[in-house]
Amino acid sequence: MPFFQQTLDFLVENRLRNSREWFRAHKEQYQKFVLAPFVELAARLGPAMLELDPLLVVEPRVDRTISRIYRDTRFARDKSLYRDVMWCAFQRDRKVYGEPPGFVFELSPAGFRWGCGYYQAPPGLMRAMRELILEGARSFQRAQAAVGTDGRFAVEGDRYKRSPCPDQPEELRDWLDRRCISLMHSSRDFDLLFSDQLCVRLEEDFRRLEPVYDFFWEVERRARL
C-alpha cells in the first residue's frame, strides 16, 4: 500500500484545525490514509532492517517504529496539538541503548526524506566521532565511500558557530563541525511516494548506508570507553 494524496491532505488539515473534536470525527481517515501506509511500510522493511542489525526494533506500530501524530506540548513554545510531520524509524531499543543511531523515513506535506543518523547526539559522542575521523579510522573511510560523491546523500545537523577543527579540509569539516549528524536524501517526487517502488528505494538506500550505520556504532563504542 503506497501513501496517498489524502495522506498529505489529512496532515495539513488536521494541523490547521488543531482540534481534538475534529480529529476524533476524522479518525477513520487518519487510520486509513496515514497510519495504515506507515504500518505497511514498516512491516515490509522489517526483514531487510534485521539483516542490517538483528537488534533493531522493527515492530510496525506507533511508539515502536512509527511516530505519534499527537505532539508533546509540555515544554514546547508551539502548543499545536498535532504534528504534520510523521516518520518511521528503526533503532535499537532506547530503553537499553539510550538514543542510538538509526534509519529513518520522514514524511510531511512539503516532501519526504530518508537516511541514517541520530535524533540526538550528546557532546561526548560527537567528540568521539571527531577523534575517529581525525585518526583516519577505516570505518569512517568506508562510511565516506558508501555516501560517495554523487550528491544523493547530504550531511545534515546543526553546526558549531566556530569550527572545532578549522585546519581540516572542507570534506572532513562537513562531518567534524556538527553538533548532531545524519546522512539524508530529500525528495519531492510524489509519484515515487504514491507508488509501490518507495519501499524498494528505501531498502536499497538503507543497505547502501550500512557502512555509515556501522561507523556510528564504532563511535558509540569509543564514547563509552
N, C-alpha and C positions, 0 to 999 in steps of 0.2 A: 504494500500500500504506500504510494508516494504521498507527499504533502499536497495541499490544495490551495487554490487562491482563497478559499474560505478560511484556511488556517491563518493567513495573514490578515484577512478582513476581521476575523474574530479578535486577534490580538490587538489590533488598532482600536476597534470599537469598545472592547472590554476595558482597555486602559483609559479611554476618553470618558466612558460612562462612570468609571470609578465607583461602582455601586454593588454592594452585596446582593441587593434585591435583583438587579439586572442580571448578575452572574448566575444566581440561582435559577432564574427564569430561562436562561440560555445554557444551562449546564450540559444539556444533551449535545449542543453544538461544540462545546469545549471538548467533551469526551470523544466525539466523532472526528472532528477536524484538527484538533491539537494533540490530545493525549494519545489516541489510538495510533496515529502515524509515528509518534515518538516511541511508543511501546513496540511497534513492529520493527522500527529501525534498530532499537537496542537489541531486540531478540535476534534479528538477522546478523548483526555484527558480533554478537556474543562469542560464537565459536572461534572466529578469527582473532578476537581480542585475547582469548585464553591461550591461543597459540603464541601470542607475543609475550604474555605473562600469565601463568596459571593462577596467580594471586589476585588478579584484577576482579573487582566486583562487576558482575555483568547482569544481575537481575533486572529485567525490564519493567521497573516500576518507579514511581515517584519516591524520592528520598534515597534511592539506591543508585540508579543511573540517570534518572530524569528529574529535572528541576521542578519545584513547585511553581505554580502561577501566582500564588499569594506572596506578597512582599513582607519581610520583617521590617516594620517601620519604627521599632522601639528606639533605635539610636540614629535614625536617618532624618535628614532635613526634608527629603521628599516623602510626604506622607501618603502617596498614592497607594491604594490597596493592592493593585495588581501590576505585574510586570508585562512588558510587551516583548521581552527577550526570553526565549526558552532554550534549554540546552540538554544534551545527552553527554554524560561524562563517564569515562571508565578509569577508575583509580583503585588502588588497594584500599582496604578498609581504613577509614580515617580514625576510627576508634583505636586502632592499633598503630598506625603509621603517621598520625598527625595530619599534615596537609601534603601528601605525596604528589609527585608528578603524575600526569595522566594524559589521556587522549580525550578530545572534546569536539563535539559538533554543536554549533550555536546558530540560532535562527531568530531573526527579527523582521519586521516589515521592510526594513531598509536593505536587507540582504542576508547572507549567511556565510559562515566561515568554519574552518576546522583545522585541527593541528594537535600539537603536543606541547605541554608546558606545565606551569604552576598556576594555581589560583592565587596562592600566597607563597611568598618565599622570604623567610626571615633573613636578617643581615648576615648571620653566621653561615647560612647556606650559600648565599651569593659570594661571600668571601672565599669559601671552599671552592666554588666554581672558578673564581678568578685564579686561585692557586693552581688548579689543574690545567687551566688554559695556558697560563704562563710557563708551566712546566713542560708544555708540549705533549700532554697526555694523549696516548694513542686513541683512547675512547673519544676524545674531543675531535681528533682528526677524522675519525670515522663519522662522527656526527656532522662535521662540516661537509664531508664528501657526500653524505646522504642528502643534505639540503641542496647541494650543488650550486650552480651559478645561473640556472635558468629562470630565476626570479619567481618560481612558483610559491615558495615559502618566504615570508618576511619575518625577521626577528622583531618581536614586539615586547613591550614592557616599559614602564616609566624609567627614564634615565636620571642619573645623578646630575645635578646642576654643574658640578665640577667633576671632570673625569678622574677616577682613581688611578688610571693608567694612561696619562696623557702622551707618553712616549711610544705607545704601541701603535701598530698600523691600524688603519680605519676598519679593515675587515675583522680584526680582533676586538676593537673597541665597540663594535656593534653588539658584541656579547658582553664585554667587560664592563661597560658603562651602565648596565641595567640594575635597577632595584628589584625587579622581578622579570621573568623571561618566559616567552613561549615562541614557538615557530608556527605561524598561521598562514593559511591560504584563505583569501576573501573572494566572494563571488556574488554577482547579481544575475547569474544565469538561471533564471526562474524556470526555463524549460528543463534544466537538469533537476532542479528542486522538485518539480512536479512529475518526475519520471522515475521508473524503477532503476535507472542507472545510477542514482545517487548513492545507494548502498555500495555498489561496485566501486565507484570512485573513492568513497571514503575508505573502504578496505584497502585498496591499492595504496592510497596515500599514507594510511596509518602504518602499513607494512614498510613503506619507504622511510618513515620516520623512526623505525625501530632503533637504529643506532643513536638517535637523539635521546630517546627514552632510556636506553642503556647508559648513556653518558650522564643523564640526570641521576640515575641510581648510583653511579660512582661518586657523584657529587654528594649524595645523601650519605654514603658510607664515609667519605672524607670528613663531612661536617660532624659526624658522630665520634670521631677519634678524640 
